[in-house]
Every structure is written in structure tokens, then in C-alpha cells.
Amino acid sequence: MCRCHQVCVERQSSVWSASHPAEVSAVRACDWRHFCSPSDSKGNQNISSLDKSNVIHSLLEALLRLEVPLQSGVVFALLDKAFPKEPDPCTSTRILSELAKANVLDMTVLVLSWHEANKYALNTFHYNAVIDACARTGMWTKALHFSSVMAQSKVESDLVSFNTTVSACEKARVWTKALQLFSVTARSMVEANTITFGAAISACVKCVTWA
């Protein structure tokens, strides 16, 4: 059993709550009014009637307030509280994208892991957001890793996937990897654009490798 799945199972029990006071405290400290339907006098969650913008905004605020180093149990507990059922793909994409823009790679990866642990469907946009987080934080090796995970999971890469990964390698001056990815793009069904060419050329220029 993977660690993410183990955490997912453990937190279902009262034993988990007793042994993880920090996680329980973090969840209780959040203002969950935005997560509950106004028409529900008992405060029970009713995701279908929630205003998605309020849900996402409140969740992001709660996640970004967490102290570093992050604990998967805390992040998973917050996500469980916000989404007792699988969130729609657009909501997941927005959450991952906003975390990527905030340059919090570890948090972005944990949110992706929560989806995996719950066996929720992941698509190209979800992985692209995580790859973008890798590129923004200079973690080109992780960008390559998630590109590989996409292929292993049979999630189709698109031009954004390639461009973001090539750009991550370009910024890290890893010109050989940038050119390898560029050649993969040329062999795939994805047609390279000016961003792809520009990133590959820039990687070579930065390393003075023009011939």
C-alpha cells in the first residue's frame, strides 16, 4: 500500500484523529461557512449547491496558511472536508493552477496525490498545472518526472505539456534535455509552435551551444 493511500485509509478512523492532533486542529481552525450550503440549517455539506468560487477561494486560503514543512495528513484532511465527493475536473484544475501560480510546488503535488489516493480521475490539465509548478520553482527534474508519469498513466500530453517542460529545462540551462524533449515533440502528434522552438533555442544559447 502506498503512503498516500495509507494516510487516506488511516484518517477514516478515530485512531488517526487521536494520533494527529495537528491535522485535527488545522481542520477545526478553518472557517467552513463557505463550504456549506446556506439552505442547510444543520451545516451539512451539499457540494451541488455550493458556489464554486467561494469553495475554491476558502480552500486555497486554508491550504496556503499551513505551516512548512507540509504534512500530507493535514492537506488530505482539508481536501476531504471541502470535497466529501469527487470534485469536478474544472474545480481540480483551478485549484492546482492557483497553487502553481503561488509557487508552492509541494502543496501542488500533495493535492495531486490526494486525487490519486482517492482514485479520482486525472487529466492533461491537472498534470500540466503540476508541471507548471515545477517549472516556476526551477525543479526541472520533477517536471520531467511528471511528464513521464503522464505517459505511464496513459494521460495524453499536449503542446502546453511539452512547452512547459522544455521551458523548465531551458531555465535550468539543461540544453540536452530541452533538445531531447524538442525531438520527442517532433516525433509526436503534437505540433511544435514558436514557444517550443524559442525555448529550445534559448537553452542552447544560454549554454553557448549553437553548433
C-alpha positions in Angstrom: 0.0 0.0 0.0 1.5 3.4 -1.0 1.9 6.1 1.7 -0.8 8.3 0.2 -3.3 5.5 0.2 -2.3 4.5 3.7 -2.9 8.0 5.0 -6.3 8.0 3.2 -7.3 4.9 5.0 -5.9 5.8 8.4 -7.7 9.1 8.6 -11.1 7.4 8.3 -10.7 6.2 11.9 -10.8 7.9 15.3 -7.4 6.5 16.0 -6.0 8.7 13.2 -7.6 11.8 14.8 -6.2 11.0 18.2 -2.6 10.5 16.9 -2.7 13.5 14.6 -3.7 16.5 16.8 -2.0 19.0 14.4 -4.2 17.9 11.5 -7.4 17.9 13.5 -6.5 21.4 14.8 -5.8 22.7 11.3 -9.2 21.5 10.0 -11.1 22.8 13.0 -9.4 26.2 12.8 -10.7 26.8 9.3 -13.8 28.8 8.5 -16.0 26.3 6.8 -19.0 28.5 6.2 -18.2 28.9 2.5 -18.2 25.1 2.2 -21.8 24.6 3.5 -25.0 25.3 1.7 -26.8 28.3 3.1 -30.1 26.4 2.9 -28.7 23.6 5.2 -29.6 24.7 8.7 -27.5 21.8 10.1 -24.4 22.9 8.3 -24.2 19.6 6.4 -22.2 19.8 3.2 -24.0 19.9 -0.1 -21.5 20.3 -2.8 -24.0 20.5 -5.6 -25.4 23.8 -4.2 -22.1 25.4 -3.4 -20.7 28.5 -5.1 -17.6 27.1 -6.6 -15.7 30.3 -6.4 -16.2 30.6 -2.7 -15.2 26.9 -2.2 -12.0 27.3 -4.1 -11.1 30.6 -2.5 -11.7 29.3 1.0 -9.8 26.1 0.4 -6.8 27.9 -1.2 -6.7 30.3 1.8 -6.7 27.3 4.2 -4.1 25.4 2.3 -1.7 28.4 1.9 -2.0 29.1 5.7 -0.5 25.7 6.5 3.0 25.8 8.1 6.0 24.3 6.4 7.1 21.5 6.3 3.8 20.3 5.0 2.2 17.1 6.3 0.2 15.1 3.9 -2.4 14.3 6.6 -3.2 18.0 7.1 -3.6 18.6 3.4 -5.7 15.5 2.8 -7.9 16.3 5.8 -8.6 19.8 4.4 -9.4 18.4 1.0 -11.7 15.7 2.5 -13.6 18.4 4.4 -14.0 20.5 1.3 -14.9 17.7 -1.0 -16.6 14.7 0.5 -17.2 13.6 -3.1 -15.0 13.8 -6.1 -14.7 17.4 -7.3 -15.4 18.2 -10.9 -12.4 18.3 -13.2 -12.6 22.1 -13.7 -12.5 22.7 -10.0 -9.5 20.5 -9.5 -7.7 22.2 -12.4 -8.3 25.6 -10.9 -7.1 24.6 -7.5 -3.9 23.1 -8.9 -3.3 26.0 -11.2 -3.7 28.6 -8.5 -1.3 26.7 -6.2 1.2 26.6 -9.1 0.9 30.3 -9.6 1.6 30.7 -5.8 4.9 28.8 -6.3 4.0 26.1 -3.8 5.2 23.0 -5.5 5.0 20.7 -2.5 1.4 21.7 -1.9 0.5 21.3 -5.6 2.0 17.8 -5.6 0.1 16.8 -2.4 -3.2 17.9 -4.0 -2.4 15.7 -7.0 -1.5 12.9 -4.6 -4.9 13.3 -2.9 -6.6 12.7 -6.2 -4.5 9.6 -6.8 -5.1 8.3 -3.3 -8.9 8.6 -3.8 -8.7 7.1 -7.3 -10.1 10.3 -8.7 -9.7 10.8 -12.5 -6.7 13.0 -13.5 -6.4 14.6 -16.9 -3.9 16.5 -19.1 -4.9 19.9 -17.4 -4.2 18.5 -13.9 -0.7 17.3 -14.8 0.0 20.5 -16.8 -0.6 22.5 -13.7 1.8 20.4 -11.6 4.4 20.6 -14.4 3.9 24.4 -14.4 4.5 24.4 -10.7 7.8 22.5 -11.3 8.9 25.0 -14.0 8.0 28.0 -11.8 10.1 26.7 -8.9 13.1 25.6 -11.1 12.5 21.9 -10.4 13.2 20.7 -14.0 13.8 17.1 -12.9 10.4 16.9 -11.3 8.9 18.4 -14.5 10.4 15.6 -16.4 9.2 13.1 -13.8 5.6 14.2 -14.1 5.8 14.2 -17.9 6.9 10.6 -17.5 4.1 9.9 -15.1 1.6 11.2 -17.6 2.8 8.7 -20.2 2.8 5.9 -17.7 -0.8 6.8 -16.7 -1.8 7.0 -20.3 -2.8 10.6 -20.0 -2.2 12.4 -23.3 0.3 15.2 -23.3 -0.5 18.4 -25.3 1.5 21.3 -26.5 1.3 23.0 -23.1 2.8 19.9 -21.5 5.8 19.9 -23.9 6.3 23.7 -23.8 6.2 23.9 -20.0 8.7 21.0 -19.6 11.0 22.4 -22.3 10.9 25.8 -20.7 11.7 24.3 -17.3 14.8 22.7 -18.8 15.7 25.9 -20.7 15.5 28.0 -17.5 17.8 25.4 -15.7 20.2 25.6 -18.7 19.8 21.9 -19.3 20.1 22.2 -23.0 20.5 18.5 -23.8 17.1 17.6 -22.1 15.5 20.6 -23.8 16.6 19.3 -27.2 15.6 15.7 -26.3 12.1 16.9 -25.5 12.0 19.0 -28.6 12.8 15.9 -30.7 10.1 14.0 -28.9 7.6 16.7 -29.8 8.8 16.5 -33.4 8.0 12.7 -33.4 4.7 13.0 -31.7 1.3 14.1 -32.9 1.8 17.4 -31.2 2.9 20.2 -33.5 5.6 22.5 -32.0 5.0 26.2 -32.0 7.1 29.3 -31.6 7.2 28.8 -27.8 8.7 25.3 -28.3 11.3 26.5 -30.8 12.1 29.6 -28.7 12.7 27.6 -25.5 14.9 25.0 -27.3 17.0 27.7 -29.0 17.3 29.7 -25.8 18.5 26.7 -23.9 21.3 26.3 -26.4 22.2 30.0 -26.4 22.4 30.1 -22.7 24.9 27.3 -22.8 26.7 28.7 -25.8 25.8 25.5 -27.8 24.9 26.8 -31.2 26.7 24.3 -33.5 
